Amino acid sequence: MYKIIITLLFTTLLLQAQNPYPFSALGDVIYNNAPKIAALKKVDKFADLDAKIDRYMQNVKKTKELGYKLERGQITDKQAYLNRLRSLAKEYDEYRFLVDKSFKKALQNEDVALVSTLINSGLLDTKRYKKEILDFYFEHIGEMKSDGVIDAYLKEDAKLRKKKEAQRKRYLSKKEREQKRIERIRKRDKLEQEKLEKKLQDELIKKKKEIQEYQKRELSKTI
């Protein structure tokens, strides 16, 4: 576990070191999170943003190249570079706001797939929504995988792991009860159907008998 943490820390530092140094506090946020913005193109909910995201990614790439030139002294206009970073930061915040808004809507609509995608997108403030995320997960435990963010929550909290197991058993019990209820309904419907068919058959026999009796009476009149 210790080695994994060290490796992740080293990777993060390496990624940050690969970014331009000027205004790195702002630049690192934009450059390190750009792949997360690009990943939104794979989400059906944001399909209409493909062209906009492509433009954003191109601007990130060009701005990063300018940052390297500024770092190497090939250009000297720091303000122009900073302005580009600020513009990208504003657009980055817009994407995060959109993810936040979509997450709330997905919770209301009980869209399990979208909720799962958004909480693992890296663009949602999961600490802020920890309670909502866990509540939703436990309500849909039979439909939702406990990976990514949720898995991390469960691993850090023994009580949550116990709750997960209890909820899973409850879900299975509920599912079994629902299955038995469906079976009872089907059995009742079958009995009702059989009763109706017997009633119709009896009425048909009775009607047939009445017709035969009527024909006999009419025939006797002609003799």
C-alpha positions as CSV (number, residue, x, y, z in Angstrom):
1,M,0.0,0.0,0.0
2,Y,2.9,2.4,0.9
3,K,4.6,1.7,-2.4
4,I,1.4,2.4,-4.3
5,I,1.0,5.8,-2.5
6,I,4.6,6.7,-3.3
7,T,4.1,5.7,-6.9
8,L,1.0,7.8,-7.3
9,L,2.6,10.7,-5.6
10,F,5.7,10.5,-7.8
11,T,3.4,10.2,-10.9
12,T,1.5,13.3,-9.9
13,L,4.7,15.3,-9.3
14,L,6.1,14.1,-12.6
15,L,2.9,15.3,-14.4
16,Q,3.1,18.6,-12.7
17,A,6.8,19.0,-13.5
18,Q,5.9,18.5,-17.2
19,N,3.7,21.6,-17.2
20,P,5.1,25.0,-17.9
21,Y,6.4,26.7,-14.7
22,P,5.0,30.2,-15.2
23,F,1.8,30.7,-13.2
24,S,1.9,27.0,-12.4
25,A,-0.7,27.3,-9.6
26,L,-3.3,28.1,-12.3
27,G,-1.8,26.2,-15.2
28,D,-1.5,22.9,-13.3
29,V,-5.2,22.8,-12.6
30,I,-6.0,23.3,-16.3
31,Y,-3.4,21.0,-17.8
32,N,-3.8,18.1,-15.3
33,N,-7.6,18.1,-15.6
34,A,-7.8,18.5,-19.4
35,P,-8.0,14.7,-19.9
36,K,-11.1,14.6,-17.6
37,I,-12.8,17.3,-19.8
38,A,-11.9,15.3,-22.9
39,A,-13.5,12.2,-21.3
40,L,-16.9,13.9,-21.2
41,K,-17.1,13.3,-24.9
42,K,-17.7,9.6,-24.1
43,V,-20.8,10.5,-21.9
44,D,-24.0,10.4,-23.9
45,K,-25.4,13.3,-21.8
46,F,-22.7,15.6,-23.2
47,A,-22.8,14.4,-26.8
48,D,-23.7,17.9,-28.1
49,L,-20.5,19.3,-26.5
50,D,-18.1,17.4,-28.7
51,A,-17.1,20.3,-30.9
52,K,-16.8,22.7,-27.9
53,I,-14.6,20.3,-26.0
54,D,-12.4,19.8,-29.0
55,R,-11.9,23.5,-29.2
56,Y,-11.1,23.7,-25.5
57,M,-8.5,20.9,-25.8
58,Q,-6.9,22.7,-28.8
59,N,-6.7,25.9,-26.7
60,V,-5.2,24.0,-23.8
61,K,-2.5,22.5,-26.1
62,K,-1.7,25.9,-27.7
63,T,-1.6,27.7,-24.3
64,K,0.7,25.0,-22.9
65,E,3.1,25.5,-25.8
66,L,3.1,29.2,-25.1
67,G,3.9,28.4,-21.5
68,Y,7.0,26.4,-22.5
69,K,8.1,29.2,-24.8
70,L,7.7,31.7,-21.9
71,E,9.6,29.4,-19.6
72,R,12.5,29.1,-22.1
73,G,12.6,32.9,-22.7
74,Q,11.5,32.6,-26.3
75,I,8.6,35.0,-25.6
76,T,8.3,37.6,-22.9
77,D,4.6,38.5,-22.8
78,K,3.6,37.0,-19.4
79,Q,0.3,38.9,-19.4
80,A,-0.9,37.4,-22.6
81,Y,-0.2,33.9,-21.3
82,L,-1.9,34.6,-18.0
83,N,-5.0,35.9,-19.9
84,R,-5.2,32.7,-21.8
85,L,-4.9,30.7,-18.6
86,R,-7.7,32.7,-17.0
87,S,-9.9,32.2,-20.0
88,L,-9.3,28.5,-19.9
89,A,-9.9,28.4,-16.1
90,K,-13.3,30.1,-16.6
91,E,-14.3,27.5,-19.2
92,Y,-13.0,24.7,-17.0
93,D,-15.2,26.0,-14.2
94,E,-18.2,26.0,-16.6
95,Y,-17.6,22.3,-17.3
96,R,-17.4,21.6,-13.6
97,F,-20.7,23.5,-13.0
98,L,-22.3,21.5,-15.8
99,V,-21.2,18.2,-14.3
100,D,-22.5,19.4,-10.9
101,K,-25.8,20.4,-12.3
102,S,-26.1,17.1,-14.3
103,F,-25.2,15.1,-11.2
104,K,-28.1,16.7,-9.2
105,K,-30.5,16.0,-12.0
106,A,-29.3,12.4,-12.4
107,L,-30.0,11.9,-8.6
108,Q,-33.5,13.1,-9.1
109,N,-34.1,10.9,-12.1
110,E,-32.4,8.0,-10.4
111,D,-30.2,7.6,-13.4
112,V,-27.8,5.0,-11.9
113,A,-25.4,4.9,-14.9
114,L,-25.0,8.6,-15.2
115,V,-24.6,9.1,-11.4
116,S,-21.8,6.5,-11.4
117,T,-20.0,8.1,-14.4
118,L,-20.2,11.6,-12.9
119,I,-18.9,10.7,-9.4
120,N,-15.9,9.0,-11.0
121,S,-15.3,11.8,-13.6
122,G,-12.9,13.7,-11.4
123,L,-14.9,16.9,-12.1
124,L,-17.4,16.6,-9.2
125,D,-16.8,17.8,-5.7
126,T,-17.3,14.3,-4.2
127,K,-16.4,15.5,-0.7
128,R,-19.2,18.0,-0.8
129,Y,-21.7,15.4,-2.0
130,K,-20.4,12.4,0.0
131,K,-23.7,11.9,1.9
132,E,-25.8,12.2,-1.3
133,I,-23.5,9.7,-3.1
134,L,-23.6,7.1,-0.4
135,D,-27.3,7.5,0.2
136,F,-27.9,7.0,-3.5
137,Y,-25.6,4.0,-3.6
138,F,-27.3,2.2,-0.7
139,E,-30.7,2.9,-2.3
140,H,-29.5,1.3,-5.5
141,I,-27.0,-1.2,-4.2
142,G,-28.3,-4.0,-6.5
143,E,-27.8,-1.8,-9.6
144,M,-24.7,0.2,-8.9
145,K,-21.1,-1.0,-8.7
146,S,-19.0,0.0,-5.7
147,D,-16.0,1.1,-7.7
148,G,-13.9,4.3,-7.8
149,V,-15.1,6.9,-5.3
150,I,-17.6,4.7,-3.5
151,D,-15.1,1.9,-3.1
152,A,-12.7,4.4,-1.5
153,Y,-15.4,5.5,0.9
154,L,-16.2,1.9,1.9
155,K,-12.6,1.0,2.4
156,E,-12.0,3.9,4.7
157,D,-15.0,3.2,6.9
158,A,-15.8,-0.2,8.4
159,K,-19.3,0.9,9.4
160,L,-20.1,1.7,5.8
161,R,-18.8,-1.8,4.8
162,K,-21.2,-3.4,7.3
163,K,-24.0,-1.2,6.0
164,K,-23.3,-2.2,2.5
165,E,-23.6,-5.9,3.4
166,A,-26.8,-5.3,5.3
167,Q,-28.3,-3.3,2.4
168,R,-27.3,-6.0,-0.1
169,K,-29.0,-8.7,2.0
170,R,-32.0,-6.5,2.4
171,Y,-32.1,-5.9,-1.4
172,L,-31.9,-9.6,-2.1
173,S,-34.6,-10.3,0.5
174,K,-36.8,-7.6,-1.1
175,K,-36.1,-9.0,-4.6
176,E,-37.1,-12.5,-3.3
177,R,-40.3,-11.1,-1.8
178,E,-41.1,-9.3,-5.0
179,Q,-40.6,-12.5,-7.0
180,K,-42.9,-14.4,-4.7
181,R,-45.5,-11.7,-5.0
182,I,-45.3,-11.9,-8.8
183,E,-45.7,-15.7,-8.6
184,R,-48.8,-15.3,-6.4
185,I,-50.3,-12.9,-8.9
186,R,-49.6,-15.2,-11.8
187,K,-51.1,-18.1,-9.9
188,R,-54.2,-16.1,-9.0
189,D,-54.6,-14.9,-12.6
190,K,-54.3,-18.5,-13.8
191,L,-57.0,-19.6,-11.4
192,E,-59.2,-16.7,-12.5
193,Q,-58.7,-17.6,-16.1
194,E,-59.5,-21.2,-15.5
195,K,-62.7,-20.2,-13.6
196,L,-63.7,-17.9,-16.5
197,E,-63.1,-20.6,-19.1
198,K,-65.1,-23.1,-17.1
199,K,-68.0,-20.6,-16.7
200,L,-68.0,-19.9,-20.5
201,Q,-67.9,-23.6,-21.2
202,D,-70.8,-24.3,-18.8
203,E,-72.8,-21.5,-20.5
204,L,-72.0,-22.9,-23.9
205,I,-73.2,-26.4,-22.9
206,K,-76.3,-24.9,-21.3
207,K,-77.1,-22.8,-24.5
208,K,-76.5,-25.8,-26.7
209,K,-78.9,-27.9,-24.6
210,E,-81.5,-25.1,-24.7
211,I,-81.2,-25.0,-28.5
212,Q,-81.6,-28.8,-28.7
213,E,-84.7,-28.7,-26.5
214,Y,-86.2,-25.9,-28.6
215,Q,-85.6,-27.9,-31.8
216,K,-87.3,-31.0,-30.3
217,R,-90.4,-29.0,-29.3
218,E,-90.6,-27.4,-32.8
219,L,-90.2,-30.8,-34.4
220,S,-92.9,-32.4,-32.3
221,K,-95.3,-29.7,-33.5
222,T,-94.9,-30.7,-37.1
223,I,-95.6,-34.4,-36.5
